[in-house]
Amino acid sequence: MYLLQCGAVSSDTRHDTPVAVASRSFSRDARLRAELIQRYPRVRFNETGHTLAGAALVDFLLGHTKAITGLETLDERLFRAVPDLRVVSKYGVGLDMIDVDAARRHGVRVWWTPGVNRQAVAELTLCLMIALCRRVVPLALGVRERQWHQPVGRQLSSAAVGILGCGHVGQQVARFCRAFGADVLAHDIRTYDEFYRDTGVRPVTRDVLLAESDILTIHVPLDASTRGMIGASELARMKASAFLLNTARGGIVDEAALQRALVDGRLAGAACDVFAEEPPTDPGLLALPTFIGTPHIGGSTQESVLAMGRAAIAGLDGLDGAVDLTSFA
């Protein structure tokens, strides 16, 4: 069903192009719906509350020229099945769900705005760091059970924090940690000399990052080069007293290896907001008292949802800092 809205919008800003919004997060936000309809009156929203996949996603997108997608998988089969689709605007920052090469082959332009949720993800990362350092979650659950344990934690201000991936989110996390007084190390395949110089962040090799970090936090995209990047051998190089965090993408950390490291006491604790399979089905890791799992809420703040949604609306027309990923060879 198309949702129609009449309003005082000039003809040069209204478009008759049919738009499908597959993203469930965008679809349930009243402000974003109203702003999109104001520009594109012919909109179909995902009302299911679920991430669409397979035939359901194909049926949803059929007949639409433009689409806003979030966690939906867009691959060769999908693009072949929806020949009318010409523009995809990405809600959020993760690109591992979109086969950009397949989009290019089928004449579909993919627009994406980098770093739009950096503040929200960085704040959650900081929250999880402190929760691990002070054992907040198991101790809070213990108080519910009338337990009164007072173990000694550690302060973030005295920790060496390692940033694996120093892009938009990684840099914001580094700023937060430096504000706390932490020593911050960073490793990235790109060079950010000006940022390192301005903030006092110390660039190091990946081996040094693993060996010296008291807290290691991951902020790289998921692709062929990063899938399984943190496995048994990398975990073995970390301090037994260290904490590992992943608020980037599931699949970067080998969850089975992480579970073994925590069970064996070769790692003090870990927190993940993302998992290889979501929701995760293996209860082993989730049940460990040294592990904190959250349900992929890094970008789920009122402010971030609005920012990501508005960026996605702008991306439908290639505006406001959006990047056409299909323009890169």
N, C-alpha and C positions, 0 to 999 in steps of 0.2 A: 504494500500500500504506500502511495506517495502522500506525504504530508504537505499541505499547501498553506501558505500564509500570505495574506495581503498586507502591505505596509507601504509607508511613504519612503520608498527606495527609488532613487533615480534609475532610469533605464540603462545607464552605462555601467551600473554596478550589479545588476541582476542578470542572472544567466539561466537560460532554459535547459542547459545541459543536465541530464539525469545523473545524480550522485548516489552512490551506495556507501553507507558508513558501516563497515563490518566491525570496527572496534567497539566492544561492549562498554568500555569505560567512557568513551566519547558519547556513546548512544544514551547513557543514563544520566548525563549531565544536562540539566535544563538550559543553562546559559549557553553552552556550546551548540545545542540543538537550535536555539533561537537565532544565534549569530550566523550559523550556517544557512538556515532557511531564509534569512534575510538576504543572503547573497545568491543562494541556489534554492529556489522554491521547490524543485522536484527532488526530494531526498527520501531515500529509504534507510531507516535505521535498524540496527540489529536489536530486536526486542527480546531475544531469547535468554539473555543473561549468560550465554555460553560463548566460548570461542568457536567460531564456525570452521569446519574442515571438510575436505572431500567434496562429495556431491552437494552437501548443504551449502558450502561456500560458493560453488559454481552456480547453483540455483539463485543464490542471493545476489550475485554480481551480474548475472545475465541481463543484457539489455542496457547496462549502465556504461557511460563513457568515462566517468571519473569515479574514483573510490578512495576512501580513507580506511587504512587498515592498521591494525596493531600487532597482535600476536599470531595472526593468521599466516599460514604457509602459502606463499605464492611461488609456484614452480612452473616448469615447462608444461606439465599437464594442465595446470590451471589456466595459464595464459592461452593455451591452444583452445580451451573449452569456452573462453569468453572473448570472442573476436571483436566485440564492440569496445572493449576496454582500451583506453588510450593514455590515461593518467592515473598513477597511484601516488597518493600523498601519505607518508608514513607518520602515524601517531606514535610518539615515543622515539627513542634513539637507537634501539637495537635493530640491526639489519640482517641478522642471521636467518630470518624467516623468509627473506625475499631473494630469489635467484635473479640478480640484476642482469646477468648475461641473457637469460631466457626472456626477460622483459624486453631487452634491446632487440632480440631477434624477432619478437612479435610486435615491434613498433610501439611499445608502452614506455612512457617516460616515468621514472620513479623519482619523486621529490622528497627530500629529507632535510630537516633542520638540526644540525648537531648541537649538543650541549644544552638542550632546552630544559632538561630536568636535573641539571647538575646539582643545584642547591638541595633538592629533596633527597637525592641519593647520598650526597655527601653528609647530610645531617643524620640519616639513618646509619650510615657507616660509623660516624662518631658515637652515636648512641650504642651500637653493638660493641664497639671498642671498650667503652666504659663499663658496659654490662659484663663483658668477659673479665676485665681487670678486677672488678669488685664482686664477681660471682652473683650478680643481682638476681638472675632468674632462679637458679636452684635455691638460693637463700629465701627469696620471697615465697616460693612454693613451700619451703620448709616451715616458714612462719604460719602458713595456713594449716599445717599439720601440727601446730603447737610445738615445733622444734625451735630452739634458740641457739643457733651456732653463730659464732663471730670469728670466722677465719680472717687472716690478714691478707688483704689484697695488695694491689699496687696502683700507683698514680700514673696517669697518662703522661704527666709532665716529666717523668723520669725515664720514659720508654724511648727506645729507638724504633720509630715507625717506618716500615718499608712500604713504598708505593710502587706496585707493579702495574705500570701503565699510567703515564702522567699527562693524559689529555684533559678534557674539560672537567670531568668528575675528580680524577686523580689530583689535579691541581687544587681544586677546592678543598678536598680532604687534607692535602698538605698544608694549606693556609690555616685550616682549623687546628691542626695538630701543632703547627708552629706557634699559634696563639696560646696554646696550652703550655708551651715551653719544651715540647718534645723535640728530640733530634730526628730529623726526617731525611730518609734516604729514598732515592727514586731510580727506577730503571725503565727505560722505554726505548723502542727502536728508533724513535725520532729524537731530535735534539731540541731542548728547551733552555738554552743557555741563559737567556735573559730572565726567564722565570726563576731558574735556579739561583742566579745571582741576586735577584731582587728579594727573594724569600729566605735565602740561606739553606735551601734544600741541597743535599749532597748527591750528585749523580754517581751511580756505582754500577758495576757489572751485575748480572743476575746472580752469579755465584755469591758475591759479597752481600747482595740483598738478602738472599736466603740465609746465609750464615750469621749475619749481624742483627737482623730484625727481631725485636721483642714482639712486635705486632706486624704481620704482613697482610696488606689489604690489596685486593685484586681489582683493577679497573681497565681491563683490556676488552676489546670486542671478541665475540666468538667467531672464529673462522678456522680454516684448515691448519693455520700455523699456531693457533692457541688452544685448540681442542685437546684436552688431556695435558695441558701445559704443566699443571701441578699434580704430579703422581707420586708414587712411592719413593723414587730416588730423590725428588725435590724435597719431600717432607722429611726424609732422612737427614738432609743437610741443614734443617732448621734446628734451633735450640729446643730442647725438651720443655723449656719453660715458656715457649713462644705461643702466640695465638695467631690463627689464620682466619681471614674474613673474605667472603666472596659476595659482593653485591652487584656483580657485573652480569654474568650469564652462566647458566648451568652448562655443564660439559667442559668447562675450563679446568675444574678440579675433579680428579678421580675420587668419587665419593666412597668407594669401597676401600681404597688406600687410606683415605682420611679416617674412616671408621677404625681401621686396624691401628693406625697411629695413635688415635685417642684411647682405644681400649688398652693398648700396650704401654701407655704413658710416655710415648715418644713425642707427644705434643700436649701442651697444657689445656688447650681449648680451641674451639672453632665456632664460627657463626656463618650461616649462609642464608641469603634472602632469595637465592635462585638455585634450581636443581636441574639435573639432566632430564628428569621426567617430572612434570608438574601437573597435579600435586604428586609428591613422591610417594611411592608405594612400599618401599623397604623400611620397616620400622626400626631397624637396628641402629642406624645413625641418629635418628630423631629421638630415641629414648635415652641416649647417653647424657648424664648430668653435666658433662663438659661441652655439650653442643647446644647452640641456640639456632633454631630454624624459624624463619618468618616466611609468609606466603607471597613472595614477590611483590612487596609493597614499597620498593625503593622510590618509585615515582608517584606513589598514591598519596599525594597531599592535595588539598583544595587548590593551592597555588600552582602546583605542578600540572595537575590535570587541565587547568585553565590555560596555562602556558603551552602545553603540548597540543591541546586542541586548537588553539588559535594559530599555532605554527602549522598544524595540519591543514586548516582552512586556507591559510596563505599559500601553502604548498600546492593547492589545487590550481593556482594561477602562477606559480613560480615566483612568489613575492617574499619580501621581508627576510632575506637571508637564506631562503631555501636553496638547496643544492640539487641539481639534476644529476643523479648518480649514473644515468645511462649515457651521459655525455663524456664519461671517462673511458678510455680504451682499456 
